[in-house]
Amino acid sequence: MNNSQAYNQWAEQYDSNNNKTRDLEAIALRSVLAEREFEHILEIGCGTGKNSVWLKDRCTSLTGLDFSEEMLAKAKSKIPDAHVDFRWADIRQPWAVPDGHFDLVTFSLVLEHIEDIEFIFAEVRRVLRPGGTVYLGEFHPFKQYLGSKARFEMENGDVFVLECFNHHTSDFFAAAKKQGFRCADLQEWTDNDDEHGGIPRVLTMVFV
Ligand SMILES: C[S@@+](CC[C@H](N)C(=O)[O-])C[C@H]1O[C@@H](n2cnc3c(N)ncnc32)[C@H](O)[C@@H]1O
């Protein structure tokens, strides 16, 4: 099963199962982007719309891309707003969106599934307006070093582990820097009830 098929299976329970990373990243995004308003937002790997429900009230248009039809179906049923457009796309291929259009591009828990992040940041550079902002909120590399990966329990009770790639914090920095971005903010987010000595769960970075 590839990642697209896996997310199609995961979609039914994605919003309801116990998932500390999903919940913490939602808090992080809302905190990092608080008080900001945007015109056109591009949300990469929008999934079931966990963050779209918040982002849509802070812009005049929101475009969400994802390669899981079932995750997208959940997002569409949750958010019927006319200014929101959810589209199927594999973001490892050139994105079918206009050049220089967006003033915010977001990534939430998606880049761990992408091997070539240099290609991703090149696409961000192409589609972002001059002066635009990039937000990423990713599973913290420290957790990855300990062997944690995105996983879910299938209907038959087996646990399926998705294909993931480890990116160091410096890899994100370097891929963004190569496109002329500057890191304007970096935060590490830890569970309130952390029982592992405070190892951060989520990394957020903002590039401008
Ligand atoms: C862990 S979910 C995160 C969803 C949402 N951003 C959130 O924070 O809840 C990862 C999402 O990335 C999508 N995804 C992974 N690889 C992708 C790819 N190559 N192209 C498009 N979407 C991808 C998956 O389908 C899934 O919806």
The ligand as an ORCA input file, in Angstrom:
! r2SCAN-3c Opt
* xyz 0 1
  C      -0.539     13.635      8.456
  S      -1.618     14.192      7.192
  C      -1.759     15.919      7.620
  C      -3.050     16.522      7.132
  C      -3.272     17.948      7.618
  N      -2.308     18.841      7.056
  C      -3.206     17.965      9.124
  O      -2.306     18.598      9.673
  O      -4.060     17.316      9.742
  C      -0.569     14.260      5.749
  C      -1.342     14.642      4.501
  O      -0.394     14.852      3.443
  C      -0.922     14.261      2.277
  N       0.197     13.920      1.388
  C       1.263     13.116      1.660
  N       2.062     13.025      0.592
  C       1.497     13.788     -0.372
  C       1.842     14.080     -1.719
  N       2.940     13.560     -2.316
  N       1.046     14.912     -2.433
  C      -0.067     15.434     -1.870
  N      -0.463     15.186     -0.613
  C       0.324     14.376      0.135
  C      -1.695     13.043      2.763
  O      -2.646     12.592      1.826
  C      -2.325     13.573      4.045
  O      -3.594     14.124      3.835
*
